[in-house]
Amino acid sequence: MDATFKRTGPLMRALFGRWIGAALVLALLAAGPTACTHGDEDEDDASTSDDPYGEIDLQVAAPGLDGKVEVFVDEWGIPHIFATTDHDGFYVQGYMAARDRFGEMELARRIGTGTLAEVVGNVPGVGSLLAGVVVNLVDNNFRNLFTLRDGRQLPDAIVETMNDESVADVQAYADGINAFLSDLVLGINEAEKPTVINGIINVPVEQIREWTIRDTAAVMAVNMWSAINPISRELEYGEALALLGPEKFYDFYRAQPATDAVITPDLGAKSRPMGVSDEVMEHLREKSEEFRRVLPSLQAARDAIRAMNSTLATPGDHSNNWAISGSRTASGHGIYASDPHLSMLNPPFFWLSHVDSKLMGDGNMSFAGYGLPAAPGIQFGHNGRVAWGATNAGYDAYDAYVEQVDPLNPDRVFFEGGTVTMDTYVQHYETSTDGSNAPVEKEIAVVPHHGPILDGSCVNNADGASCISLKWHIDPPGDEVNAILGAHLADNAEEALEAFSGYRRGLYSWAFADVDGGIGYTSAGEIPIRDDWQTYNPWLPLPGTGEAEWIDWVPDAVQSRLLNPAKGYLSTANNDIFGTIQDNDPTDDPYYWYYRADIGYRAKRIENLLEEKDSYTVEDVKRIQTDVDSQWARDLLPSMLAVIDDNEGLLTGNMAPAVERLRHWGFDQPAATPDRFRPQVPTQEAIDESIATTLFHVWFARLAYRTFHDDFDAVGLDLPGDGTESGPQNETRALLNLFSNDPDTMYGEAWFDDVTTAKVETRDDMVVGALADAVAFLESELGPDMSEWTWGRLHLATYAVAFEGISIPGFIAPAIADVPMDGGNFTVAVANTYGLYDEFEVSHGPACRIIVQLDGDDTEAWVATPGGQVERPDSPYYEHLMDEYQSGEYVPLLFKLDDILEATEQRIQFTP
């Protein structure tokens, strides 16, 4: 701990705890102005005898404040900010966020503004080379993606949508960040240089440019991109349909989830019985031929999208949240729970803070929770009366259009029987901050009625040149900033519903609970209606020649909203919202919402657990949020073991003991591998459950690989479950369908035949062979003693900054590596694996956990963070929350002033 970091002693904290209510506030307001220090003055002079809060550890002069602001940093590193105006609250929130996380913030804004090459180019010796790579793979692709049809960059357009109140709030936040940067340049007020700025962002502190409203908008743009179903999936479908053919494609890329968990079943049309029509198959055959002709363009576009993926900008469809009404809780108060699932990032994606401008002033704000360090307010948390958070809704609100280029004029594309000229916008890229590397200019082509051409996708194909353009609902942007900041003022679930209904283009499923026991949900958004959408399926790339244009928006009246449902709870886990894909066909309902939602195991498990009792406590909710029971294995394992029952004579060596362990498995999935955050010796029961977990994951991985890899490899495709965050969702859906002998299967048992061998393999061959493979792999990897095969030896998480295909050295961006994790594919406490052969590292997990019990002035919240509040490894608040996170435990997110004072470790006072 730094020598200048002074703790408030236990005796003084005990005295503080007695100063509560109005007397405490009056005493503070009566205190006169104090001297400003920068750490060199005698700190005893920094407080007065009538100051009820005792010693000031740090006093910061902050130009532009309306008045004095008190910050109490508690023992968990969470700043509690008490201001007299909303402006000051957001200002100091910005300062404290930068103090803790500016390296992360700088990296995020560089990605969002397409200026990462500018600072990477300063790396000694290799800067010029690195800058060139970053311009092509990161900066250019983000600016390309964020180019709107009128040529504006998305961050600029977002700023233009903000109302006056939002502009004032975001500007106050930016002013606070810039006050920190000023202190960093001057070397005062304990302002420290982030570790990442010594490496990736290689620039002297005095050359760090000031933070602007546009920078916050750029980070929010990256967040919006990350929240939608990735366009790469649509391109993947087109490529796979072209190469696999319609029958294999239909069997493997199934829309139907594995469970019947639906968020709002009463709002959707009833699905018809399953089955594939001749019309559907004929259409898929036609599309397969069409995509085969433009395959190089599809592949180039997909490569461009993949290059944009990093731990700060990885599209996905993960997260849980639920709300329980007061009628179903032991306390009689509403309970809200949320855990967004993202890449394993260090520092964590979200940052905790508490801002109050009401208790000591005349402001309107009082909120606590997790937020993006680059933006004011919070995304997951509460304001004392309402708690809220979000999961990704997964609506299909983007399209990849296949543009046919006019062979006589390559600047024009065919559209509605004629041709249209593409617009061209030039982007300028600096590749160093000091001018030592030459700048770069690139042109971005935009189809006026669709959007930007994805970089590199203009390719000469079999029928001439084609390009892939992207159209998404964010063009033009809406008033999301206004909606989220406005929601901070909601007084009840009904007001929260109204506020979040204005969040039209982020496409989130918002859930909330209020102090009166009310709960609500909305996933309202701008969902396009395409012309002739039941023919030109929007989940595939669409023709750019005018047959499948956006003609309207899905009416608000049919969109998903719930307020106080009769069952007393609601939950979302990226699952089927309306029930429109339960029949494996999203095009036979009144509206098209999405082709694929999450596989549904998390949603079903949460639903089952919320139906177990009539009344729930916070401890019950913690148990649900950290649940690692495998609904996935409960579905698949019986079919796998049934095959073994018919082939027991083929089991050799460790195969029979492995099967016996699986027969006695309770489907719990502990890592059961001690680590520095959780050094306890596991029980024998945990070890037994862990070994069974290992056996099932490896067996399934080898079975999926044996069944599908040969067909994919034969046409040059990777299995989608191999190396992705979503886990083996496609492989699981396809195997479930094959095991069920469902008539809705086109290729059928032929999937089990290995096309690379002369023999015709059967399902039994694949299942038994996969078990033999799994046992052999584990013997080689973990040793011959099965009692040592605990899941945590394979299932390891690394929390780090990374880009697609690029590992960042630890001295540049420190990592928390090789952390054994409970859970597995599709558990509530999600911990999907990367691989389908021998890679079982964790691909993503909960970026935070929060539980709130609403009780007005006595509202309580509990949080868990994978890492720490501060990004610098020398800080006492770096990775300090990992012990609780790893153990499935929580720390309190304090809200009452007397509780905060009792836990205060550092007091910081800001003065104008």
N, C-alpha and C positions, 0 to 999 in steps of 0.2 A: 504494500500500500504506500502511496506517495506520502512524503513527510508533511506536505501541506494539507493532506486530507485528514480532517479532525472529526473524530466521532463525538457525538453527544453522549455523555456518560449515563449509566443506568439510573443513578440517583436523579440526575436532572431530567431524564425522560420520565421517570416516575412522577416528578413534580409537575412536568408538562401535562401529564395525563389528567391532573385534577383541574386544569384550566379548560373548561368546556363552556359551550353555549354563548350567550350574548356577552357575558363579562369578558370572555376571551377576545371576541372580536372588537369590543369597545376599547380594550386595552391596547390592541394592536393599532387601531386607528388613532389612538391618542399619542402613540409614540412619535417623537419628533424625527426629523431627517437625520440620517447617520452619515458618517464620513465614508467616502468611496475608497476602497483599497484594491490593489492589484496583487496582493499576496506579500508585499514587502513591508507594509505598515504593521504596527502592533494591532493584532486582531481584537485585543481586549477593548480597544477604543471603538470597535465597530458595532457595539450594542450599548443600549442605555439601560439604566437600572429598572425602568418600568417596562422593559420589553419582555413579554410573557414567554417568548420562545428561546430565551437564553442566547448563547454564543452564536454569532454569525461566522460560519466557516469560510465563506467567500462572498465578497460584495462586488457586483459588476455594474459599472456605469453603462447604460444602454440608451443611447440617444434615440428619441422618437417615442419613448413610452409616455403614457398618460400619467402614470403614477407608480408607486412602489409595488413590486411583485415579490411574493415570498415563494420559494421553492424548497420543498422538503424531500430529499432523496432518501427513500426508506432502505431497510436492510437488504432488499432484493434489487436495489438499483433502479427502482421506479420513481420518476420525478412526479411530485404532486405540486401543481402550479396554482397558486392563489393570486388572482389579479383583481383589479377593480373595474376593468372594462374588457369586453370581448377582444378588442384590438390587442390589448396587452397580453391576454391569455394566449392568443395565437402567436404573437411575437415571441414570447418566451418558450412556447412549445417548439417553435422553429429553432430557436437557439439551442435548446436542450437536445433536440433530435440531431442537430449537426454536431454537437459536442460528443454524442454517443456514437453516431453512425455516418459521419459525413463521407467517409470512403465509399460506403455502400451507396449513398445518395449520389455522389459524383459519378460513379460507374453507371448507375441507373439512368441519370439524365444524359450521359454521353451516348448510351445505347438509344434512348428515345429521341435524341436530337440528331443522331447519325454523325456524331463528332468524336467517336472513340479513337479513330486513327490519329487525330490531332495530338493527343497526349501519349498514345502508344509510340508514336514516332520519335519521342524523345529518349527511348530506351537506348543506352550507349551501345554502339557497335552494330546492333541489329534493328534499330528503330525504323530505318527506311524500308527494310524488307517487311517487318511486322506491319507497318502502316499500310503498305500496299495490300497485304492479305486482308487486313481489317476493313479497308475501304471496300473491297470487292465482296467480302463475305458477310459483313455486319452493317457498316454504315450505309452502303448503297442499297442494300435490301430493305433496311428499315425506312430510309427516305422514300424508296420506291413504294413500299407498302402504304406509307403514310401520305402519299400524294393523292389529293382529292381530284375529282373530275374537273374542278375549276383551276387546278394548279397549286392551290394552297397546300401547305403542310398541315397535317391533322392537329399538331399541337397549337398552331396559330388559330385554327378554326375553333378548337375547344375554348381558348381564351375568349374568343368573340362571343361565345354562347353564355358566358358567365354574366349573371346580373350584378348590379352594383354592390350588393351585400357580399356576394361571393368574391368579387374582385378585391374588396377591402380585406376580407379574411385571408385570402391567399397572399395578398401583398404584405399583410402584417407578418405572416409566416415567413415569407421570403426575406423581409427586413430582419427578422430574428436570425435567420441563417447567415445573412451577410454581417450581422453584428459579431457572430462567432468567427467568421472568416477574418474580420478585421482584428479580433483578438489573437487569432492564430498567426497572422502576419507580425503583429507587435510582440508576440510571445508573452502575453499576459493572461490573467484569469484562468490559469491552468489549462488553456487551450492547447491540445496536443495534436500533432499530425497523425492522421490515420495510417495504419500500416500499408494499406493498399496503395496509398499515394507514393510510397517509396518504390513501388514496382510497376503495376499496370498503368497507373495514372502518373507517369513520370514527369512531374512538373514542379518547379519551386512554388512554395505556398503563395508567394506574392504574385504569381502568375495565374492562380486559380481565379477564374472569372466569377463575378457576382451572380447570385442566384436570382432568377426572374420568375414571374408568373408562368411564362412559357415553359420553363424547366419543369415546374410541377405538372403542367399540362402534358408534357412529353412523357413523364413517368406514368401518368394516368393513362396515356394512350397505349403504352406498352402493357399496362395492366389490363386494359380492355382487350387488346389483342390476345393476351394470355387466357382471357376468360371465355372466349368463344371456342366452339369446336374448331379445331385447326383446319385450315384450308388444305393442309397436306393430306388429310384423310380423304377428301374428295378427289384429289389427284391420285392418291393411292388406289382408290376404287377404280378409277378410269384405267390406270395402268394394269391392275390385276384383272379386270374384265377383259381387256385386250389380250392378255397373255395366257390366262387360265382358261378362258372361254366361259360361256354363260352358265353351264351346269355346275362346274366346280366353284365358280364365283358365287352362285346362288346358295350352294351348300355351306360354304365357308364364311362368307361375310353376311351373317345373318343379322337381321334387325331385332328379332325376338329376344327379349331378355331371358335370363335363366329362372327368374322368379316372377310372381304376379304382383309384386309390390308397386303400387301406383299412387302418386301423390294426391291427385284430385280426380278420382275415377268418375265422379258424378258429372264432371264438366266435359268429358269426352264422349264421342260416339261409341256405341258397342261394336266391338270388333267381330267380324264374321269368322267362321271356322277356318282353320289353317288349310293351306293348299295353294298350289301355284297354277295359275291359268296358262293356257296356251298363248294368250295375248302377251302376258308378262314375259314369257320365255322368248317369244318372237321378238319382242322389243329388245331384250337383252342381247339376242344374237345380232341384231342390227347395230346396237351400240358397240358391241365387241368389235365388229368389223370397222366401224368408224374410228374407234379409239386406236385400233391397230395402225391405221393410216397416219395418225398424228402422234404416235407414241413418243418420238423424240422430244416433241414440245412438252408433253405431259411430264416426262422424266426430268427435263431441264427445269421446269417450273417447280417441281417437287424438290429438287436439289436446292433451289434458291430459298424455298421456305425452310427447309431443314437447316440451312446454314445460319438462320436467324436464331435458332434455339440456344438458349443458355439458361442457367439457373435463375436468371432475373427475367427471362422472357420465354418461358416454355409453355406453349398452349396445352391445355389439358381439361379434363372433365371430372375433377375429384373434389370431394369435401362432404362433410355431414353437418346438418344442423337440425334441431328440433325444439319445440316449445310445448310445455305441459301447462294446462290451465290450472287455476287455483282449485277447481273442483276435483282435481286428480292428484293434489300434493298434500303431504302431511301438515304443512304450514298454512295451507289455504292461500298461499301466494304463488304467482306464476313463476315457473323456472324455465330458463332458456339455456341451451347448450350449443356450442359450435366448435368445429375443428376443421379449418381449411387445409387441404392436402396439396403440397407443392414440392418442388425439388428440394433436395437436402442442401440447404444453403447455410453458410457461415460467413458473416453474422446471419441470424435468422431473418426471414423475409419481413416480419412485422416487429414493431417496437411498442412497448407499453408506456402509457402516460395517463395522467389525470389532470384535467384543466377545470378550474372553477373561477368564474368571474361574478358569482352571485353572493357568496358568503361574506366576502370582504368588500364588495363593491355593488355597482348597479348594472352589471352585465346580465346576459341571458344564458350563459353556458355553464353546465356542470356535467362533465362526462368523463368516463374512464374506460380504457380498453386498449385494444391493439389497432394500430394504424400503420400506413405506409410512412416510413421516415421522411419521405419527400413531400408529403401532403398534410394539410391541417386536418384536425379532427381525428376520428377513428372509423374503422370499418367493422370491427367486432367489439361490442361492449355495451355500455348502458349509460343513461343519464339520471339514474335514480328512480325513474318512473317507467321507463321502457328499455328493454334490452333487445339488441338486434344483431344480425349477421347474415351471411350469404353463402350459398353454394352456386356453382355454375349450372344454369338451366339447360344448356345444350341445344337451344333452338338453332335451326339452320337458317342463318341470316346472312349468308355469303354465298357467292357462286363463282366458280371458275368457268369462264367462257372461252371456247375455242374459236379464235378469230382467224378467218381466212383472208390472207393478204392478197391484194390485187397484184397479179404478176406484172402488169404494165406500170404500176405505180406502188412501190413497196411502202409508201407512207400512208396508204389507204387500205381499209378493210371493207369487206362486203357486208352490207346491212340492208335488210328489207328491199331486196331487188336492185339496190344501187351500191355505191361505195361512199365511205365517210373518211375524211382525213383525220389521222391521229394527231393530237396535239403533242408538242414536244416542250419539255421544261428542262433547263440546264441546272444542275446542282454542282456547287463548288465545294471541294473537300480540301481542307488544310491537312497536311500530314506531319506537322510539327508545330510547336508553339513559337519557336524562334525563327522560323523560315529556313531552317537548314535543309529541309526536304522539299522537293518541288510539289506544289499543289496539284490537284487532279480535278478535272471536270468530266462529268458524265451526263448524258442525256437520259431523261425519263420520258418514255412515250405513254400517252394516256388515250384510251378510246373514250371519246366524249360521253357516250351513253352507257358505258360500263365502268371503266376505271383504269388503273395503271397496268401496263404490260409487265408481267413478272420477269425479272432480269434473266437473260439468257434463253428465254422460252421461244424466241423467234427462230424457227428451224425449218430447213427445207425437208419436207416430208414426202411421202409417196405421191400425194396429189397436189404438190406445190407447197408454198411456204405458209406456215400457220404460227400463231402466237397464242399465249394464254394470258387473258386479262382477269383481273379480280374486281368483283363488285361486292361491297359489303355494306351493311345497313348503317355503318358509322359515318357514311358520306351522304349528307352532312351530319356532323355530330349534334347531339341534343343538349339538354341542360342537366347532365348527370352531376356535375359539381354542385349545382344549386340544390338538387334533390338530396344528395348525401349530407350536405351541411344543414339543410333544412330539417332533415330527419332528427338531427341532434336536439331539436326543440320539441319533438313530439311528446304529448302528455299521456297518451294511451295508445292501445293497439290500433284503434280506428284511425287516429292521426298518423301513426306510423305507416299504415296501409296507404293512406293518401299521399304521404311524402314519397315513399318508395315506388309508388306507381308512376312517379315522374322520372324514375331511373330507366329510361326507355331503350338505351342502346348498349348498356353493359351486359344485358341478358343474364341476370342473376336471379336465383330463387331466394328472395328475402323472407326470413322468418323472424317473428318478434313476440315478446310477451310483455305484459304491463303489470303495474302495481296492484291493479284491481282484479287480477287473475285472468284477464283477457289474453288471447293469443291470436296471431294472424299470419298470413302468408300471401305473397304476390310474386309472380314472375312475369308481370306485364312488360311488354316490350314491342319494338317495331319489328314485326315478323312479315316478310314480304309474301305476297301472292304472285306466283308466276303464271304467265299465260300458258295454257295447255299443260299444267304441271303434272297431271296424271299420265301423260304420255312422255314428256321430257323430264324424267325423274330428277328433281333438284339435288339429290344426293350424289349424282354423277356430274362430271363436267357437261356444260350445256352448249348448244350451238350458238355461236355469236352472230348468226345471220338474221336474227329477229324473230325466231319462232317461240322463244321461251323468255320473253322479257318480263320484268317486274311491272305489274299493272295496278297493284293496290296493296293495302296493308290489312292484315287480319284484324277484324273489328275488336275494339276494346271489350265489348260486351261478352265475348266468348273466351276471353283470356283468363288466365288462372289467378283467382283471388279467393281467399278463405278468411273468414272472421269468426272465431269462436265455434269451431266445428263441434258437433254433438258428441263425438267420441272423446273429447277433452284433451286431445293432443294432435300435433301435426309434425311431420318429419320429412326431410328431403335428403337425398344422398346421390344426386345427379341421376336419379332413376327416371323411369317412364312417368311423365307428368300426367298424361290423359288416358293412357291405356291404348293408344292408337297403334302401337307396334307389338302388342301381345300376339297378334296373328301373323307376325313376320312381314306385314305389308303396310307401310305408312301412307300409301296412296289411295286407300279405299275408305277414307273418312272425309267429312266435309272440308277440313283444312289440313294442310301439310305443315307439321311442326318440326320434325327431325326424322332422320333415318335410323339413328342409333342413339340410345341412352346407355348409361352404365349397365353392366350386366345384372345388377340388382341384388347381389348378396348382402352388401352393407345395409341397403334399405330394408330388406326383409328381416335381417337380424335385429335391427333397431325396432322395427315394427313389432316383432315377436316379444322383445324385451319390454316394450312399452305396453304390452297387453298382459303381462304376467301378473300385475297387481292392480288394485283399485286406487292405491295411494303411493306417491313417490316422494323420497327425500333427496337432498343434494347428494348424499352418499350413494344412493341408487343410481343417480345420473352419472356420477364419476365412474361407477362400475360399468355402466353401459358405454361410456365414451372410451374406456380403455379395454373394451372387450376384444378378445382375440380368438373367439370360437370360430371354427371353419365351417361355415355353411357350404362353401365350395366343396370341401371334402365330403360332407354329409351327402351331397348330391351325387358325386362321382364314385366315391370309394366302393359302395355296394356293387356297382356294375363291374368294377375292376376285380374285386374279390370273387365275384360270381364266376368269372372266367378262370381264376386260379382254382376254384373248387373243382372245375371240370378238367384241370390239368395238373393236379398235385404231383403226379409222377414225374413231372419235368423239373421240379424244384430241386436245386442242388445247393450245397454249402450254406451260406447265410440267407438264402432266399426264404426258406421255411421259417426261421426265427423272425425274419423281417415281417412276414405275413402275420405271424402270431401277435407281434407288437401292434400291427395295424388293426387287427381284430379287437384288441382291448383298448384302443385309443378312445379317449373321451373328447377328442376334437379341440382341446385347448392347445395353444401354440406358444409356449414360453421359450425364450432363447436358452434359458438354463445354462448360461455361460457367463461366469462372473467377469466384470470389467471394472475399470477404475471409478466409474460412476455408480456401479451397483455391485460391490464386491462380495455380497452375501453368498454363502454356499447354498445352492438350490436344494430343495427337498428331493427325495427319491421319486415322489410322484411327479414333480415338475420335470425331472430328468427323463422319466419314461414318456411323458407326453411330448417332450421336446424331440426325443429320438423318433417317435412316430411321425411328428411333423416333418422332420428331415426326410424320412423315408417316403412320405406321400409326395412332397414337393419334387423330389428328384425322380421318383417313379413317374409322376404325371409329366414332368418335363421331357423325359425320354420317350414316353408314349406319344405325346403330341409331336415331338420331333420325328419319330419313326413313321407316324401316320401321314404327316403332311409335308415334311421337308423335301422328300424326293420329287413330289409334284411341283412344288414351288421352285426348287433348285433347277429342275429341268427347263424352266422358262426364264431363269435368271432373276427370280424374286427371293427376297428374304421373308421368312415368316414374320408377320407383324408383331407377334408376342415376344420376339427375340430382340431384346434391347430397347423396349419402350416403357414409358411410365405406366401405361394402362394395364400392364400385365397381360397374360394370355387369354384375353377376353374372347377373341375370335376362335381360338383353338378350343376353348372350353365350350362355347355354344355349339360348335360343329361336332365335338365328341359327344356331348349330351344328346344331340339329335341322332347321331349314329348308334349310340347305345340304346336309345329308345325304340329303334326300328320304325321310326315315324315314316309314314308314306310321303311326307313333305321333304324328300331327299332325292336329288336328281342323280348323283353319281354313286351313292350308296356304298355297299361293301367294297367297291373297287378302291376306295380311299386306303384301305388297309394293305393293298398290294404295293410292294416296293417296285417301282417301275425300272429300277436299275439292276434287278436280278431276273434270272430266267424263271425262278419259282414264282408261283402265284400265292402270296402270303395272305393269311386270314386275320380276322380280328384277334383270335386266340394267339396266333404267332406274335402279333404286335404287343399284346398285353404281357405275355410271359417274357418275351425278349426284352421289353422295356424294364421289367423288374430285374432281370439278370444284369442289364446295363447299369441300372441304378445301384445295385449292390456292388458291382465291380468298381464303379466310380467312387463310391464311398469308402470302400476298402483301400483304394489307391490314394484318395484325398485325405481321409481321416484315420486310416489305420484299420487293421483287421478286427479290432475289438469293438463290437457294435455298441457297447455300453458307453463309448466315447463319442458317439455320433450325435451330439447335441446340436440343435438348430443354430444356436448362436455362433458356432464355428464357421458356418457358411453364410449365414444371414447377417451381413455386416453393413452398417451405414457409414458413409463418409460425408460429412457436412463441409462443403467447400464452394468456392466460386469456380465455375467451369464454363467453357463454351463447347459447342458441338465439336467433338474430336480433339479438344485442346485441354490438357491438364495444366493448371496454374501451380507453379512451385509454391511450397509452403512459406518460404521466406518472403514472398510477394503478397500472397493472400493466405493467411494461416488457415489450416483445416483441422477439424475434429474428426479423426480418422478411426476406422475399424471399431465401430461401436455395435455390439451385438443387439439385435432388436427382436422383441416379441412380435407375434403376429405373422401374417403372410399375405398371399394373394387374396384380396377382396375382403379382408377382415374389417370390422368397424374401426379399430385402431389400425389403419391401413399400413401395409408394409410390402407392397408388391415387389416381386423380384424382376431383375433385368432379363434373365436368360431362359432359354428353352433347351439347354444342353448341359453346360457346366458353370453357368454364371448365376449365382443366387444372391448377389448383393442387393441391397434395398434401393429401389429406383426413386421412391418418393414416400413421404409420410406426413403426419400432421405438422403444419408450420406453426401451429399454436393450438392450445385448447383453452376454452373459456366456458365457465358455468356461472350463471347469474340467478340469484333468488331475489325477486323484486319485493321490497317492503318499505318503500318510501325512504325516509331518513335512515332506516336500518337495512337498506338494500346491501346485499353481500355478493361478492364475486370471488371466484377462484380461477387461477390461471396456471398453465404449464408451458414452458418455452424450451425448444431444443437448442440450448446454447445459453446466451446471455444477453444482457441489455447493451453492452458496450463491445465494439468491434476490436479494440486493442488488446492483444494478449497479456499485456502487463497490468491490465485493470483488474481489480477485485470482482468486477461485474462481468468478466469474460467467462463464458461457459459455466457460470455459477448456478444456473437453473437446471443443468443437465441431470443432477442427481434425482430431483423430483420427477422430471420428465421421463427418465428411464425407468423409474420405479412405479410409474402410474400414479404419482402423487401430485399435489397442487400446492401453490403458495397463495396467500390471500392478496387480492387486489383491493387495497384499502380505499375507503371512500369518506369515512367520518374523520373530522379533524383530530379529535382526541386519540383515535387509533393510529393515525398517521404520525402524530407527534411521539407517541410511545415507541414507534418503530424507526424514527428518523436517525440516520447516520450522518447526513450532511445537510446543513442549511445554507442555501444560497439566496442572497437578496439582490434583486435588480432594482436600480434606481434610474430615473431619467437623467 
